Amino acid sequence: MNSGLIGKVEKAKRYAQERERARFCEFTVAFRGENDHHTVSFKEGTWRCSCDFFAGNGLCSHTMALERILGEMLPKPVSTPA
């Protein structure tokens, strides 16, 4: 392994431990639920899910699970002034 690559591997290890460096802006996930497969997406701070529960409630077990998995890597919700 060349010395340049060794340095990049070490930097990658450090970055992986410093999770605050990365924030997801948008992505799509194929989610295998108990009863069906769903498509979950996140864009501009907004979740979407193809499941029926999400359509009526704006959240579901699939989006909540991904929030738990990704934790601090998601942007903070924008608060609106009262």
PDB file of N, CA, C and O in Angstrom, chain B, residues numbered from 101:
ATOM      1  N   MET B 101       0.861  -1.176   0.000  1.00  0.00           N
ATOM      2  CA  MET B 101       0.000   0.000   0.000  1.00  0.00           C
ATOM      3  C   MET B 101       0.905   1.236   0.000  1.00  0.00           C
ATOM      4  O   MET B 101       1.871   1.306   0.759  1.00  0.00           O
ATOM      5  N   ASN B 102       0.581   2.210  -0.860  1.00  0.00           N
ATOM      6  CA  ASN B 102       1.451   3.389  -0.919  1.00  0.00           C
ATOM      7  C   ASN B 102       1.169   4.328   0.256  1.00  0.00           C
ATOM      8  O   ASN B 102       0.112   4.250   0.882  1.00  0.00           O
ATOM      9  N   SER B 103       2.108   5.200   0.547  1.00  0.00           N
ATOM     10  CA  SER B 103       2.014   6.064   1.730  1.00  0.00           C
ATOM     11  C   SER B 103       0.843   7.034   1.644  1.00  0.00           C
ATOM     12  O   SER B 103       0.259   7.379   2.671  1.00  0.00           O
ATOM     13  N   GLY B 104       0.489   7.482   0.442  1.00  0.00           N
ATOM     14  CA  GLY B 104      -0.663   8.376   0.297  1.00  0.00           C
ATOM     15  C   GLY B 104      -1.957   7.690   0.692  1.00  0.00           C
ATOM     16  O   GLY B 104      -2.812   8.297   1.337  1.00  0.00           O
ATOM     17  N   LEU B 105      -2.107   6.436   0.311  1.00  0.00           N
ATOM     18  CA  LEU B 105      -3.311   5.685   0.646  1.00  0.00           C
ATOM     19  C   LEU B 105      -3.371   5.382   2.144  1.00  0.00           C
ATOM     20  O   LEU B 105      -4.452   5.390   2.733  1.00  0.00           O
ATOM     21  N   ILE B 106      -2.246   5.122   2.747  1.00  0.00           N
ATOM     22  CA  ILE B 106      -2.205   4.867   4.193  1.00  0.00           C
ATOM     23  C   ILE B 106      -2.740   6.081   4.943  1.00  0.00           C
ATOM     24  O   ILE B 106      -3.520   5.940   5.885  1.00  0.00           O
ATOM     25  N   GLY B 107      -2.326   7.258   4.529  1.00  0.00           N
ATOM     26  CA  GLY B 107      -2.816   8.486   5.155  1.00  0.00           C
ATOM     27  C   GLY B 107      -4.313   8.656   4.979  1.00  0.00           C
ATOM     28  O   GLY B 107      -5.002   9.103   5.896  1.00  0.00           O
ATOM     29  N   LYS B 108      -4.824   8.301   3.801  1.00  0.00           N
ATOM     30  CA  LYS B 108      -6.265   8.413   3.544  1.00  0.00           C
ATOM     31  C   LYS B 108      -7.060   7.425   4.394  1.00  0.00           C
ATOM     32  O   LYS B 108      -8.143   7.757   4.876  1.00  0.00           O
ATOM     33  N   VAL B 109      -6.539   6.228   4.580  1.00  0.00           N
ATOM     34  CA  VAL B 109      -7.205   5.233   5.430  1.00  0.00           C
ATOM     35  C   VAL B 109      -7.270   5.740   6.871  1.00  0.00           C
ATOM     36  O   VAL B 109      -8.304   5.609   7.525  1.00  0.00           O
ATOM     37  N   GLU B 110      -6.197   6.305   7.359  1.00  0.00           N
ATOM     38  CA  GLU B 110      -6.175   6.842   8.726  1.00  0.00           C
ATOM     39  C   GLU B 110      -7.165   8.000   8.875  1.00  0.00           C
ATOM     40  O   GLU B 110      -7.867   8.097   9.882  1.00  0.00           O
ATOM     41  N   LYS B 111      -7.216   8.869   7.876  1.00  0.00           N
ATOM     42  CA  LYS B 111      -8.153   9.986   7.912  1.00  0.00           C
ATOM     43  C   LYS B 111      -9.593   9.471   7.888  1.00  0.00           C
ATOM     44  O   LYS B 111     -10.450   9.995   8.599  1.00  0.00           O
ATOM     45  N   ALA B 112      -9.859   8.460   7.083  1.00  0.00           N
ATOM     46  CA  ALA B 112     -11.200   7.876   7.015  1.00  0.00           C
ATOM     47  C   ALA B 112     -11.616   7.304   8.362  1.00  0.00           C
ATOM     48  O   ALA B 112     -12.768   7.453   8.768  1.00  0.00           O
ATOM     49  N   LYS B 113     -10.703   6.659   9.049  1.00  0.00           N
ATOM     50  CA  LYS B 113     -11.003   6.113  10.382  1.00  0.00           C
ATOM     51  C   LYS B 113     -11.367   7.238  11.350  1.00  0.00           C
ATOM     52  O   LYS B 113     -12.313   7.117  12.128  1.00  0.00           O
ATOM     53  N   ARG B 114     -10.610   8.327  11.294  1.00  0.00           N
ATOM     54  CA  ARG B 114     -10.875   9.463  12.186  1.00  0.00           C
ATOM     55  C   ARG B 114     -12.222  10.094  11.846  1.00  0.00           C
ATOM     56  O   ARG B 114     -13.011  10.391  12.743  1.00  0.00           O
ATOM     57  N   TYR B 115     -12.488  10.299  10.567  1.00  0.00           N
ATOM     58  CA  TYR B 115     -13.768  10.869  10.143  1.00  0.00           C
ATOM     59  C   TYR B 115     -14.938   9.992  10.591  1.00  0.00           C
ATOM     60  O   TYR B 115     -15.969  10.509  11.021  1.00  0.00           O
ATOM     61  N   ALA B 116     -14.787   8.690  10.495  1.00  0.00           N
ATOM     62  CA  ALA B 116     -15.862   7.775  10.890  1.00  0.00           C
ATOM     63  C   ALA B 116     -16.181   7.890  12.373  1.00  0.00           C
ATOM     64  O   ALA B 116     -17.323   7.666  12.775  1.00  0.00           O
ATOM     65  N   GLN B 117     -15.204   8.232  13.183  1.00  0.00           N
ATOM     66  CA  GLN B 117     -15.434   8.411  14.618  1.00  0.00           C
ATOM     67  C   GLN B 117     -16.007   9.783  14.937  1.00  0.00           C
ATOM     68  O   GLN B 117     -16.630   9.961  15.984  1.00  0.00           O
ATOM     69  N   GLU B 118     -15.812  10.743  14.064  1.00  0.00           N
ATOM     70  CA  GLU B 118     -16.297  12.107  14.269  1.00  0.00           C
ATOM     71  C   GLU B 118     -17.540  12.326  13.411  1.00  0.00           C
ATOM     72  O   GLU B 118     -17.514  13.071  12.431  1.00  0.00           O
ATOM     73  N   ARG B 119     -18.613  11.670  13.795  1.00  0.00           N
ATOM     74  CA  ARG B 119     -19.823  11.646  12.978  1.00  0.00           C
ATOM     75  C   ARG B 119     -20.447  13.014  12.748  1.00  0.00           C
ATOM     76  O   ARG B 119     -21.215  13.190  11.803  1.00  0.00           O
ATOM     77  N   GLU B 120     -20.132  13.974  13.587  1.00  0.00           N
ATOM     78  CA  GLU B 120     -20.691  15.312  13.399  1.00  0.00           C
ATOM     79  C   GLU B 120     -20.187  15.966  12.117  1.00  0.00           C
ATOM     80  O   GLU B 120     -20.721  16.994  11.702  1.00  0.00           O
ATOM     81  N   ARG B 121     -19.173  15.392  11.487  1.00  0.00           N
ATOM     82  CA  ARG B 121     -18.645  15.921  10.228  1.00  0.00           C
ATOM     83  C   ARG B 121     -19.604  15.692   9.062  1.00  0.00           C
ATOM     84  O   ARG B 121     -19.574  16.429   8.076  1.00  0.00           O
ATOM     85  N   ALA B 122     -20.451  14.675   9.173  1.00  0.00           N
ATOM     86  CA  ALA B 122     -21.320  14.304   8.048  1.00  0.00           C
ATOM     87  C   ALA B 122     -22.782  14.530   8.403  1.00  0.00           C
ATOM     88  O   ALA B 122     -23.219  14.212   9.509  1.00  0.00           O
ATOM     89  N   ARG B 123     -23.530  15.077   7.462  1.00  0.00           N
ATOM     90  CA  ARG B 123     -24.973  15.271   7.602  1.00  0.00           C
ATOM     91  C   ARG B 123     -25.638  14.796   6.321  1.00  0.00           C
ATOM     92  O   ARG B 123     -25.220  15.171   5.226  1.00  0.00           O
ATOM     93  N   PHE B 124     -26.667  13.976   6.452  1.00  0.00           N
ATOM     94  CA  PHE B 124     -27.420  13.538   5.284  1.00  0.00           C
ATOM     95  C   PHE B 124     -28.331  14.668   4.830  1.00  0.00           C
ATOM     96  O   PHE B 124     -29.032  15.277   5.639  1.00  0.00           O
ATOM     97  N   CYS B 125     -28.316  14.940   3.546  1.00  0.00           N
ATOM     98  CA  CYS B 125     -29.188  15.963   2.960  1.00  0.00           C
ATOM     99  C   CYS B 125     -30.386  15.313   2.281  1.00  0.00           C
ATOM    100  O   CYS B 125     -31.517  15.774   2.431  1.00  0.00           O
ATOM    101  N   GLU B 126     -30.136  14.243   1.535  1.00  0.00           N
ATOM    102  CA  GLU B 126     -31.221  13.503   0.919  1.00  0.00           C
ATOM    103  C   GLU B 126     -30.759  12.093   0.596  1.00  0.00           C
ATOM    104  O   GLU B 126     -29.586  11.857   0.307  1.00  0.00           O
ATOM    105  N   PHE B 127     -31.714  11.150   0.651  1.00  0.00           N
ATOM    106  CA  PHE B 127     -31.429   9.760   0.330  1.00  0.00           C
ATOM    107  C   PHE B 127     -32.737   8.997   0.183  1.00  0.00           C
ATOM    108  O   PHE B 127     -33.797   9.470   0.593  1.00  0.00           O
ATOM    109  N   THR B 128     -32.647   7.808  -0.410  1.00  0.00           N
ATOM    110  CA  THR B 128     -33.775   6.906  -0.542  1.00  0.00           C
ATOM    111  C   THR B 128     -33.342   5.535  -0.049  1.00  0.00           C
ATOM    112  O   THR B 128     -32.240   5.076  -0.349  1.00  0.00           O
ATOM    113  N   VAL B 129     -34.216   4.888   0.707  1.00  0.00           N
ATOM    114  CA  VAL B 129     -33.908   3.598   1.310  1.00  0.00           C
ATOM    115  C   VAL B 129     -35.000   2.597   0.942  1.00  0.00           C
ATOM    116  O   VAL B 129     -36.186   2.916   1.017  1.00  0.00           O
ATOM    117  N   ALA B 130     -34.606   1.399   0.549  1.00  0.00           N
ATOM    118  CA  ALA B 130     -35.549   0.295   0.390  1.00  0.00           C
ATOM    119  C   ALA B 130     -35.651  -0.369   1.759  1.00  0.00           C
ATOM    120  O   ALA B 130     -34.662  -0.895   2.270  1.00  0.00           O
ATOM    121  N   PHE B 131     -36.827  -0.346   2.346  1.00  0.00           N
ATOM    122  CA  PHE B 131     -37.021  -0.812   3.719  1.00  0.00           C
ATOM    123  C   PHE B 131     -37.892  -2.065   3.696  1.00  0.00           C
ATOM    124  O   PHE B 131     -39.005  -2.040   3.171  1.00  0.00           O
ATOM    125  N   ARG B 132     -37.392  -3.152   4.260  1.00  0.00           N
ATOM    126  CA  ARG B 132     -38.136  -4.402   4.327  1.00  0.00           C
ATOM    127  C   ARG B 132     -38.901  -4.446   5.639  1.00  0.00           C
ATOM    128  O   ARG B 132     -38.337  -4.755   6.688  1.00  0.00           O
ATOM    129  N   GLY B 133     -40.192  -4.134   5.572  1.00  0.00           N
ATOM    130  CA  GLY B 133     -41.032  -4.174   6.762  1.00  0.00           C
ATOM    131  C   GLY B 133     -41.495  -5.587   7.055  1.00  0.00           C
ATOM    132  O   GLY B 133     -41.123  -6.523   6.346  1.00  0.00           O
ATOM    133  N   GLU B 134     -42.305  -5.754   8.096  1.00  0.00           N
ATOM    134  CA  GLU B 134     -42.817  -7.079   8.445  1.00  0.00           C
ATOM    135  C   GLU B 134     -43.820  -7.589   7.421  1.00  0.00           C
ATOM    136  O   GLU B 134     -43.896  -8.793   7.175  1.00  0.00           O
ATOM    137  N   ASN B 135     -44.593  -6.682   6.821  1.00  0.00           N
ATOM    138  CA  ASN B 135     -45.650  -7.093   5.905  1.00  0.00           C
ATOM    139  C   ASN B 135     -45.388  -6.774   4.446  1.00  0.00           C
ATOM    140  O   ASN B 135     -46.034  -7.344   3.567  1.00  0.00           O
ATOM    141  N   ASP B 136     -44.455  -5.876   4.168  1.00  0.00           N
ATOM    142  CA  ASP B 136     -44.228  -5.442   2.795  1.00  0.00           C
ATOM    143  C   ASP B 136     -42.903  -4.693   2.717  1.00  0.00           C
ATOM    144  O   ASP B 136     -42.294  -4.372   3.737  1.00  0.00           O
ATOM    145  N   HIS B 137     -42.478  -4.426   1.508  1.00  0.00           N
ATOM    146  CA  HIS B 137     -41.304  -3.583   1.282  1.00  0.00           C
ATOM    147  C   HIS B 137     -41.797  -2.158   1.036  1.00  0.00           C
ATOM    148  O   HIS B 137     -42.823  -1.947   0.390  1.00  0.00           O
ATOM    149  N   HIS B 138     -41.053  -1.188   1.559  1.00  0.00           N
ATOM    150  CA  HIS B 138     -41.442   0.215   1.426  1.00  0.00           C
ATOM    151  C   HIS B 138     -40.253   1.032   0.935  1.00  0.00           C
ATOM    152  O   HIS B 138     -39.096   0.652   1.115  1.00  0.00           O
ATOM    153  N   THR B 139     -40.562   2.145   0.320  1.00  0.00           N
ATOM    154  CA  THR B 139     -39.540   3.095  -0.087  1.00  0.00           C
ATOM    155  C   THR B 139     -39.641   4.290   0.844  1.00  0.00           C
ATOM    156  O   THR B 139     -40.684   4.936   0.944  1.00  0.00           O
ATOM    157  N   VAL B 140     -38.538   4.570   1.524  1.00  0.00           N
ATOM    158  CA  VAL B 140     -38.473   5.694   2.450  1.00  0.00           C
ATOM    159  C   VAL B 140     -37.459   6.682   1.889  1.00  0.00           C
ATOM    160  O   VAL B 140     -36.369   6.295   1.468  1.00  0.00           O
ATOM    161  N   SER B 141     -37.826   7.955   1.886  1.00  0.00           N
ATOM    162  CA  SER B 141     -36.897   8.968   1.396  1.00  0.00           C
ATOM    163  C   SER B 141     -36.836  10.136   2.365  1.00  0.00           C
ATOM    164  O   SER B 141     -37.745  10.366   3.162  1.00  0.00           O
ATOM    165  N   PHE B 142     -35.734  10.865   2.270  1.00  0.00           N
ATOM    166  CA  PHE B 142     -35.488  12.048   3.092  1.00  0.00           C
ATOM    167  C   PHE B 142     -34.913  13.103   2.170  1.00  0.00           C
ATOM    168  O   PHE B 142     -33.893  12.879   1.518  1.00  0.00           O
ATOM    169  N   LYS B 143     -35.566  14.255   2.115  1.00  0.00           N
ATOM    170  CA  LYS B 143     -35.085  15.339   1.268  1.00  0.00           C
ATOM    171  C   LYS B 143     -35.491  16.666   1.876  1.00  0.00           C
ATOM    172  O   LYS B 143     -36.650  16.868   2.240  1.00  0.00           O
ATOM    173  N   GLU B 144     -34.520  17.578   1.983  1.00  0.00           N
ATOM    174  CA  GLU B 144     -34.753  18.919   2.526  1.00  0.00           C
ATOM    175  C   GLU B 144     -35.449  18.868   3.886  1.00  0.00           C
ATOM    176  O   GLU B 144     -36.349  19.659   4.167  1.00  0.00           O
ATOM    177  N   GLY B 145     -35.019  17.929   4.717  1.00  0.00           N
ATOM    178  CA  GLY B 145     -35.543  17.823   6.073  1.00  0.00           C
ATOM    179  C   GLY B 145     -36.898  17.164   6.188  1.00  0.00           C
ATOM    180  O   GLY B 145     -37.498  17.176   7.263  1.00  0.00           O
ATOM    181  N   THR B 146     -37.401  16.585   5.098  1.00  0.00           N
ATOM    182  CA  THR B 146     -38.740  15.999   5.097  1.00  0.00           C
ATOM    183  C   THR B 146     -38.684  14.515   4.766  1.00  0.00           C
ATOM    184  O   THR B 146     -38.032  14.105   3.806  1.00  0.00           O
ATOM    185  N   TRP B 147     -39.374  13.718   5.571  1.00  0.00           N
ATOM    186  CA  TRP B 147     -39.483  12.279   5.342  1.00  0.00           C
ATOM    187  C   TRP B 147     -40.656  11.977   4.427  1.00  0.00           C
ATOM    188  O   TRP B 147     -41.638  12.717   4.391  1.00  0.00           O
ATOM    189  N   ARG B 148     -40.542  10.882   3.686  1.00  0.00           N
ATOM    190  CA  ARG B 148     -41.628  10.302   2.904  1.00  0.00           C
ATOM    191  C   ARG B 148     -41.515   8.788   3.044  1.00  0.00           C
ATOM    192  O   ARG B 148     -40.412   8.249   3.131  1.00  0.00           O
ATOM    193  N   CYS B 149     -42.659   8.104   3.067  1.00  0.00           N
ATOM    194  CA  CYS B 149     -42.664   6.644   3.081  1.00  0.00           C
ATOM    195  C   CYS B 149     -43.854   6.166   2.267  1.00  0.00           C
ATOM    196  O   CYS B 149     -44.909   6.801   2.259  1.00  0.00           O
ATOM    197  N   SER B 150     -43.681   5.058   1.594  1.00  0.00           N
ATOM    198  CA  SER B 150     -44.734   4.521   0.739  1.00  0.00           C
ATOM    199  C   SER B 150     -45.794   3.733   1.511  1.00  0.00           C
ATOM    200  O   SER B 150     -46.760   3.266   0.908  1.00  0.00           O
ATOM    201  N   CYS B 151     -45.639   3.576   2.816  1.00  0.00           N
ATOM    202  CA  CYS B 151     -46.620   2.789   3.575  1.00  0.00           C
ATOM    203  C   CYS B 151     -47.902   3.586   3.820  1.00  0.00           C
ATOM    204  O   CYS B 151     -47.895   4.817   3.818  1.00  0.00           O
ATOM    205  N   ASP B 152     -48.994   2.863   4.030  1.00  0.00           N
ATOM    206  CA  ASP B 152     -50.301   3.485   4.250  1.00  0.00           C
ATOM    207  C   ASP B 152     -50.333   4.323   5.528  1.00  0.00           C
ATOM    208  O   ASP B 152     -50.967   5.378   5.554  1.00  0.00           O
ATOM    209  N   PHE B 153     -49.660   3.872   6.587  1.00  0.00           N
ATOM    210  CA  PHE B 153     -49.685   4.608   7.853  1.00  0.00           C
ATOM    211  C   PHE B 153     -49.082   5.993   7.685  1.00  0.00           C
ATOM    212  O   PHE B 153     -49.613   6.970   8.213  1.00  0.00           O
ATOM    213  N   PHE B 154     -47.977   6.085   6.956  1.00  0.00           N
ATOM    214  CA  PHE B 154     -47.335   7.382   6.746  1.00  0.00           C
ATOM    215  C   PHE B 154     -48.276   8.338   6.015  1.00  0.00           C
ATOM    216  O   PHE B 154     -48.338   9.523   6.344  1.00  0.00           O
ATOM    217  N   ALA B 155     -48.999   7.832   5.036  1.00  0.00           N
ATOM    218  CA  ALA B 155     -49.901   8.679   4.241  1.00  0.00           C
ATOM    219  C   ALA B 155     -50.920   9.391   5.122  1.00  0.00           C
ATOM    220  O   ALA B 155     -51.290  10.529   4.831  1.00  0.00           O
ATOM    221  N   GLY B 156     -51.375   8.757   6.178  1.00  0.00           N
ATOM    222  CA  GLY B 156     -52.368   9.365   7.051  1.00  0.00           C
ATOM    223  C   GLY B 156     -51.813  10.090   8.260  1.00  0.00           C
ATOM    224  O   GLY B 156     -52.529  10.849   8.914  1.00  0.00           O
ATOM    225  N   ASN B 157     -50.518   9.859   8.569  1.00  0.00           N
ATOM    226  CA  ASN B 157     -49.974  10.386   9.824  1.00  0.00           C
ATOM    227  C   ASN B 157     -48.703  11.212   9.687  1.00  0.00           C
ATOM    228  O   ASN B 157     -48.316  11.900  10.632  1.00  0.00           O
ATOM    229  N   GLY B 158     -48.051  11.160   8.542  1.00  0.00           N
ATOM    230  CA  GLY B 158     -46.832  11.941   8.347  1.00  0.00           C
ATOM    231  C   GLY B 158     -45.607  11.368   9.034  1.00  0.00           C
ATOM    232  O   GLY B 158     -44.548  11.996   9.029  1.00  0.00           O
ATOM    233  N   LEU B 159     -45.729  10.194   9.623  1.00  0.00           N
ATOM    234  CA  LEU B 159     -44.607   9.460  10.195  1.00  0.00           C
ATOM    235  C   LEU B 159     -45.021   8.004  10.284  1.00  0.00           C
ATOM    236  O   LEU B 159     -46.204   7.683  10.170  1.00  0.00           O
ATOM    237  N   CYS B 160     -44.059   7.127  10.485  1.00  0.00           N
ATOM    238  CA  CYS B 160     -44.359   5.702  10.582  1.00  0.00           C
ATOM    239  C   CYS B 160     -43.183   5.000  11.252  1.00  0.00           C
ATOM    240  O   CYS B 160     -42.167   5.625  11.555  1.00  0.00           O
ATOM    241  N   SER B 161     -43.326   3.719  11.474  1.00  0.00           N
ATOM    242  CA  SER B 161     -42.255   2.961  12.124  1.00  0.00           C
ATOM    243  C   SER B 161     -40.995   2.932  11.266  1.00  0.00           C
ATOM    244  O   SER B 161     -39.889   2.832  11.797  1.00  0.00           O
ATOM    245  N   HIS B 162     -41.151   3.017   9.952  1.00  0.00           N
ATOM    246  CA  HIS B 162     -39.988   2.980   9.059  1.00  0.00           C
ATOM    247  C   HIS B 162     -39.170   4.266   9.161  1.00  0.00           C
ATOM    248  O   HIS B 162     -37.943   4.215   9.249  1.00  0.00           O
ATOM    249  N   THR B 163     -39.841   5.416   9.149  1.00  0.00           N
ATOM    250  CA  THR B 163     -39.120   6.687   9.267  1.00  0.00           C
ATOM    251  C   THR B 163     -38.533   6.841  10.669  1.00  0.00           C
ATOM    252  O   THR B 163     -37.418   7.337  10.830  1.00  0.00           O
ATOM    253  N   MET B 164     -39.293   6.412  11.685  1.00  0.00           N
ATOM    254  CA  MET B 164     -38.781   6.520  13.059  1.00  0.00           C
ATOM    255  C   MET B 164     -37.578   5.614  13.275  1.00  0.00           C
ATOM    256  O   MET B 164     -36.650   5.983  13.994  1.00  0.00           O
ATOM    257  N   ALA B 165     -37.578   4.429  12.659  1.00  0.00           N
ATOM    258  CA  ALA B 165     -36.429   3.524  12.778  1.00  0.00           C
ATOM    259  C   ALA B 165     -35.197   4.155  12.142  1.00  0.00           C
ATOM    260  O   ALA B 165     -34.105   4.092  12.705  1.00  0.00           O
ATOM    261  N   LEU B 166     -35.368   4.760  10.976  1.00  0.00           N
ATOM    262  CA  LEU B 166     -34.224   5.395  10.319  1.00  0.00           C
ATOM    263  C   LEU B 166     -33.720   6.600  11.104  1.00  0.00           C
ATOM    264  O   LEU B 166     -32.518   6.862  11.123  1.00  0.00           O
ATOM    265  N   GLU B 167     -34.614   7.332  11.746  1.00  0.00           N
ATOM    266  CA  GLU B 167     -34.162   8.436  12.605  1.00  0.00           C
ATOM    267  C   GLU B 167     -33.286   7.901  13.729  1.00  0.00           C
ATOM    268  O   GLU B 167     -32.273   8.510  14.072  1.00  0.00           O
ATOM    269  N   ARG B 168     -33.670   6.773  14.301  1.00  0.00           N
ATOM    270  CA  ARG B 168     -32.858   6.175  15.372  1.00  0.00           C
ATOM    271  C   ARG B 168     -31.515   5.675  14.849  1.00  0.00           C
ATOM    272  O   ARG B 168     -30.485   5.853  15.499  1.00  0.00           O
ATOM    273  N   ILE B 169     -31.531   5.054  13.683  1.00  0.00           N
ATOM    274  CA  ILE B 169     -30.300   4.522  13.102  1.00  0.00           C
ATOM    275  C   ILE B 169     -29.323   5.645  12.779  1.00  0.00           C
ATOM    276  O   ILE B 169     -28.135   5.546  13.085  1.00  0.00           O
ATOM    277  N   LEU B 170     -29.819   6.711  12.161  1.00  0.00           N
ATOM    278  CA  LEU B 170     -28.951   7.785  11.688  1.00  0.00           C
ATOM    279  C   LEU B 170     -28.632   8.826  12.742  1.00  0.00           C
ATOM    280  O   LEU B 170     -27.606   9.501  12.660  1.00  0.00           O
ATOM    281  N   GLY B 171     -29.501   8.964  13.732  1.00  0.00           N
ATOM    282  CA  GLY B 171     -29.253   9.849  14.860  1.00  0.00           C
ATOM    283  C   GLY B 171     -28.761  11.228  14.495  1.00  0.00           C
ATOM    284  O   GLY B 171     -29.433  11.964  13.772  1.00  0.00           O
ATOM    285  N   GLU B 172     -27.607  11.576  14.985  1.00  0.00           N
ATOM    286  CA  GLU B 172     -27.037  12.914  14.825  1.00  0.00           C
ATOM    287  C   GLU B 172     -26.591  13.219  13.400  1.00  0.00           C
ATOM    288  O   GLU B 172     -26.191  14.346  13.107  1.00  0.00           O
ATOM    289  N   MET B 173     -26.654  12.233  12.512  1.00  0.00           N
ATOM    290  CA  MET B 173     -26.214  12.472  11.139  1.00  0.00           C
ATOM    291  C   MET B 173     -27.312  13.155  10.312  1.00  0.00           C
ATOM    292  O   MET B 173     -27.080  13.536   9.164  1.00  0.00           O
ATOM    293  N   LEU B 174     -28.501  13.308  10.894  1.00  0.00           N
ATOM    294  CA  LEU B 174     -29.575  14.021  10.220  1.00  0.00           C
ATOM    295  C   LEU B 174     -29.521  15.482  10.624  1.00  0.00           C
ATOM    296  O   LEU B 174     -29.121  15.789  11.747  1.00  0.00           O
ATOM    297  N   PRO B 175     -29.909  16.388   9.745  1.00  0.00           N
ATOM    298  CA  PRO B 175     -29.935  17.797  10.126  1.00  0.00           C
ATOM    299  C   PRO B 175     -30.963  18.039  11.221  1.00  0.00           C
ATOM    300  O   PRO B 175     -31.967  17.332  11.311  1.00  0.00           O
ATOM    301  N   LYS B 176     -30.711  19.023  12.033  1.00  0.00           N
ATOM    302  CA  LYS B 176     -31.675  19.402  13.068  1.00  0.00           C
ATOM    303  C   LYS B 176     -32.920  19.976  12.393  1.00  0.00           C
ATOM    304  O   LYS B 176     -32.806  20.699  11.404  1.00  0.00           O
ATOM    305  N   PRO B 177     -34.114  19.659  12.922  1.00  0.00           N
ATOM    306  CA  PRO B 177     -35.333  20.252  12.342  1.00  0.00           C
ATOM    307  C   PRO B 177     -35.293  21.764  12.448  1.00  0.00           C
ATOM    308  O   PRO B 177     -34.805  22.314  13.436  1.00  0.00           O
ATOM    309  N   VAL B 178     -35.798  22.423  11.443  1.00  0.00           N
ATOM    310  CA  VAL B 178     -35.858  23.884  11.451  1.00  0.00           C
ATOM    311  C   VAL B 178     -37.044  24.281  12.317  1.00  0.00           C
ATOM    312  O   VAL B 178     -38.172  23.859  12.064  1.00  0.00           O
ATOM    313  N   SER B 179     -36.795  25.078  13.320  1.00  0.00           N
ATOM    314  CA  SER B 179     -37.891  25.542  14.183  1.00  0.00           C
ATOM    315  C   SER B 179     -38.473  26.834  13.618  1.00  0.00           C
ATOM    316  O   SER B 179     -37.748  27.687  13.108  1.00  0.00           O
ATOM    317  N   THR B 180     -39.763  26.960  13.716  1.00  0.00           N
ATOM    318  CA  THR B 180     -40.422  28.159  13.229  1.00  0.00           C
ATOM    319  C   THR B 180     -40.699  29.073  14.421  1.00  0.00           C
ATOM    320  O   THR B 180     -41.025  28.583  15.502  1.00  0.00           O
ATOM    321  N   PRO B 181     -40.577  30.383  14.248  1.00  0.00           N
ATOM    322  CA  PRO B 181     -40.819  31.305  15.367  1.00  0.00           C
ATOM    323  C   PRO B 181     -42.273  31.253  15.801  1.00  0.00           C
ATOM    324  O   PRO B 181     -43.171  31.094  14.974  1.00  0.00           O
ATOM    325  N   ALA B 182     -42.503  31.387  17.104  1.00  0.00           N
ATOM    326  CA  ALA B 182     -43.867  31.318  17.639  1.00  0.00           C
ATOM    327  C   ALA B 182     -44.598  32.632  17.477  1.00  0.00           C
ATOM    328  O   ALA B 182     -45.758  32.747  17.874  1.00  0.00           O
TER     329      ALA B 182
END
